[in-house]
Amino acid sequence: GAFDDTYFVYADKRNIFSHPMPEGYDGTARPWYKQAVQTGGPALTPAYVDASTGKLTISFVEPVGPAGQPTAVVGSDMHLDTVTRKVTAIHPIPKSFAFLLDGDGNILSHAKAELALKPVSAIAPSLDPALIRRLADQGGRTDVEIDGAGQMLYAAKVEGTPWVLAIAIDSAQATQSVRALLQVAALITALCVLVAVGLVTVAVSRQLRRLALVRDA
């Protein structure tokens, strides 16, 4: 599943990790353990700094054992740089990019790593969590300027999480074929007008010549 770590942490502080942990490590004190116990079912943590690697990380956790008295918590970690590689690989058209937001409208993944955990307004001042949620709930798009370029912004919920995936598509490139068709249509219209004017001119000239012949006769 491309997870960066998997583990069991028992209520008595024993643990099983896919890599060695420091002596005296107490997983039951970690926020992800407490969140799983409090939720009483599968949970997705907010992004946090991993104790082992120092990387920004998200965890998928779930308690094991009787309801309300779990004997352990099982979890798996995914570093945000792993998530970012997947998200930034999304390109519906060449001039487009995707970004991932958490449930509070903070940036989880973006091509610019320095934007991690900043509010969505760091991408563009006109963006806010309410707007992104509305796009995800109702569909459609909004037009926004990002880094000086017009973008068509779409958003969708990531099933089973509070996350939202947003995709920005360069307006000029996306509508390029439509503009080309409109230009062709305008050219055809102009040619048709010219041809029509030419035909009318020829017809009038012929009629005038006929009238001149009749007069001379």
Secondary structure per residue as TSV (DSSP state, phi and psi in degrees):
chain	resnum	aa	ss	phi	psi
A	1	G	-	360.0	11.3
A	2	A	-	63.1	26.1
A	3	F	-	-76.9	149.2
A	4	D	S	-90.5	-15.5
A	5	D	E	-162.0	151.1
A	6	T	E	-140.2	148.9
A	7	Y	E	-166.7	160.9
A	8	F	E	-120.0	134.7
A	9	V	E	-124.9	121.4
A	10	Y	E	-87.7	158.0
A	11	A	T	-62.2	-25.2
A	12	D	T	-89.2	13.0
A	13	K	S	82.0	-1.9
A	14	R	-	-65.4	155.1
A	15	N	E	-148.5	153.8
A	16	I	E	-130.4	112.5
A	17	F	E	-116.9	161.1
A	18	S	S	-79.2	2.8
A	19	H	S	-150.8	159.4
A	20	P	-	-61.9	142.3
A	21	M	-	-112.3	156.4
A	22	P	-	-60.3	148.9
A	23	E	T	-59.2	133.7
A	24	G	T	82.6	8.7
A	25	Y	-	-60.5	129.7
A	26	D	-	-116.6	94.9
A	27	G	G	-68.7	-24.2
A	28	T	G	-68.9	-14.7
A	29	A	G	-90.1	-7.6
A	30	R	S	-77.5	145.5
A	31	P	H	-57.2	-36.0
A	32	W	H	-65.8	-34.8
A	33	Y	H	-65.8	-47.3
A	34	K	H	-63.6	-37.2
A	35	Q	H	-64.2	-42.1
A	36	A	H	-63.4	-43.4
A	37	V	H	-64.7	-43.1
A	38	Q	H	-67.8	-40.1
A	39	T	H	-69.2	-37.6
A	40	G	T	77.0	14.5
A	41	G	S	-167.9	-169.3
A	42	P	-	-58.1	139.9
A	43	A	E	-145.9	151.8
A	44	L	E	-117.0	124.3
A	45	T	-	-82.0	158.1
A	46	P	-	-65.9	165.4
A	47	A	-	-67.6	140.8
A	48	Y	E	-147.9	168.6
A	49	V	E	-86.3	119.2
A	50	D	-	-67.1	133.8
A	51	A	T	-66.2	-29.5
A	52	S	T	-85.0	-42.5
A	53	T	T	-106.6	-19.3
A	54	G	-	77.6	6.4
A	55	K	-	-90.8	152.2
A	56	L	E	-65.7	131.4
A	57	T	E	-139.5	151.0
A	58	I	E	-121.5	148.4
A	59	S	E	-125.4	140.9
A	60	F	E	-104.2	116.3
A	61	V	E	-129.3	157.7
A	62	E	E	-157.9	135.5
A	63	P	E	-74.1	152.4
A	64	V	E	-122.9	132.5
A	65	G	S	116.4	-170.3
A	66	P	S	-60.4	146.1
A	67	A	T	-59.9	129.7
A	68	G	T	85.2	-17.1
A	69	Q	S	-137.1	62.9
A	70	P	-	-65.4	145.4
A	71	T	S	-90.1	-16.2
A	72	A	E	-166.3	169.2
A	73	V	E	-125.6	129.9
A	74	V	E	-102.4	139.8
A	75	G	E	-148.5	165.4
A	76	S	E	-144.2	140.8
A	77	D	E	-109.6	149.8
A	78	M	E	-136.6	122.8
A	79	H	E	-73.2	146.5
A	80	L	H	-64.2	-27.0
A	81	D	H	-67.9	-29.8
A	82	T	H	-67.6	-44.8
A	83	V	H	-62.1	-41.7
A	84	T	H	-61.9	-39.7
A	85	R	H	-60.6	-38.3
A	86	K	H	-70.5	-42.3
A	87	V	H	-69.8	-44.6
A	88	T	H	-72.6	-9.3
A	89	A	T	-80.4	-7.0
A	90	I	-	-81.9	116.0
A	91	H	-	-142.5	88.7
A	92	P	S	-56.8	-38.3
A	93	I	S	-134.4	164.0
A	94	P	S	-52.0	-46.9
A	95	K	S	-93.7	75.7
A	96	S	E	-155.4	160.6
A	97	F	E	-156.1	158.2
A	98	A	E	-119.1	155.3
A	99	F	E	-146.9	154.5
A	100	L	E	-116.8	133.7
A	101	L	E	-117.0	148.2
A	102	D	-	-83.9	-175.1
A	103	G	T	-67.6	-15.0
A	104	D	T	-101.0	6.1
A	105	G	S	82.6	17.1
A	106	N	B	-92.9	150.6
A	107	I	E	-79.3	121.4
A	108	L	E	-92.3	-42.6
A	109	S	E	-140.0	134.2
A	110	H	-	-159.1	153.4
A	111	A	S	-59.1	-30.1
A	112	K	S	-90.7	102.9
A	113	A	G	-59.5	-27.8
A	114	E	G	-68.8	-10.9
A	115	L	G	-87.3	-4.9
A	116	A	T	-56.7	131.3
A	117	L	T	71.0	4.3
A	118	K	S	-84.9	158.1
A	119	P	B	-65.7	156.2
A	120	V	G	-60.4	-23.3
A	121	S	G	-64.6	-14.2
A	122	A	G	-68.8	-22.3
A	123	I	T	-77.7	-44.6
A	124	A	-	-156.6	133.5
A	125	P	T	-57.4	-26.8
A	126	S	T	-79.6	-6.1
A	127	L	-	-91.0	140.7
A	128	D	-	-147.6	160.7
A	129	P	H	-56.5	-37.9
A	130	A	H	-62.6	-41.7
A	131	L	H	-63.6	-45.2
A	132	I	H	-64.0	-42.6
A	133	R	H	-62.5	-40.3
A	134	R	H	-63.4	-41.0
A	135	L	H	-62.9	-41.7
A	136	A	H	-67.8	-35.6
A	137	D	H	-78.9	-41.1
A	138	Q	H	-104.4	-11.4
A	139	G	-	78.4	-167.5
A	140	G	-	80.6	-164.1
A	141	R	-	-147.2	166.0
A	142	T	E	-131.4	150.5
A	143	D	E	-98.7	130.6
A	144	V	E	-144.8	152.6
A	145	E	E	-99.4	124.7
A	146	I	E	-127.0	122.3
A	147	D	T	53.3	39.6
A	148	G	T	81.6	3.7
A	149	A	E	-120.7	140.6
A	150	G	E	-70.5	131.5
A	151	Q	E	-128.4	143.4
A	152	M	E	-97.8	118.1
A	153	L	E	-105.3	128.6
A	154	Y	E	-122.0	156.4
A	155	A	E	-147.6	150.9
A	156	A	E	-148.6	146.7
A	157	K	E	-70.6	145.3
A	158	V	-	-93.0	109.9
A	159	E	T	-53.6	133.8
A	160	G	T	82.3	4.5
A	161	T	S	-137.9	166.3
A	162	P	S	-85.6	7.3
A	163	W	-	-78.3	158.8
A	164	V	E	-131.1	131.2
A	165	L	E	-99.4	125.4
A	166	A	E	-116.2	145.1
A	167	I	E	-129.4	126.8
A	168	A	E	-105.7	127.7
A	169	I	E	-120.1	126.5
A	170	D	E	-57.9	119.6
A	171	S	H	-61.9	-43.5
A	172	A	H	-62.5	-44.3
A	173	Q	H	-71.2	-39.3
A	174	A	H	-65.0	-32.7
A	175	T	T	-100.6	7.7
A	176	Q	H	-58.9	-45.1
A	177	S	H	-66.2	-36.1
A	178	V	H	-65.6	-42.8
A	179	R	H	-63.6	-38.1
A	180	A	H	-62.8	-42.2
A	181	L	H	-63.7	-40.7
A	182	L	H	-63.9	-39.4
A	183	Q	H	-64.5	-41.5
A	184	V	H	-63.5	-43.3
A	185	A	H	-62.9	-40.8
A	186	A	H	-64.1	-40.4
A	187	L	H	-64.2	-43.8
A	188	I	H	-62.3	-41.4
A	189	T	H	-61.4	-45.4
A	190	A	H	-61.9	-41.6
A	191	L	H	-64.1	-40.3
A	192	C	H	-63.1	-40.9
A	193	V	H	-63.0	-43.6
A	194	L	H	-63.0	-42.8
A	195	V	H	-63.9	-43.1
A	196	A	H	-61.6	-44.4
A	197	V	H	-61.6	-40.8
A	198	G	H	-62.7	-42.5
A	199	L	H	-65.4	-41.2
A	200	V	H	-64.0	-41.8
A	201	T	H	-61.6	-44.1
A	202	V	H	-62.1	-44.0
A	203	A	H	-63.4	-42.7
A	204	V	H	-64.6	-41.9
A	205	S	H	-60.9	-43.5
A	206	R	H	-61.8	-42.6
A	207	Q	H	-65.4	-39.4
A	208	L	H	-65.3	-38.7
A	209	R	H	-64.2	-40.3
A	210	R	H	-61.5	-44.4
A	211	L	H	-63.3	-37.8
A	212	A	H	-65.9	-40.6
A	213	L	H	-63.7	-42.4
A	214	V	H	-62.8	-42.4
A	215	R	H	-64.6	-42.5
A	216	D	H	-66.9	-32.6
A	217	A	-	-69.2	360.0
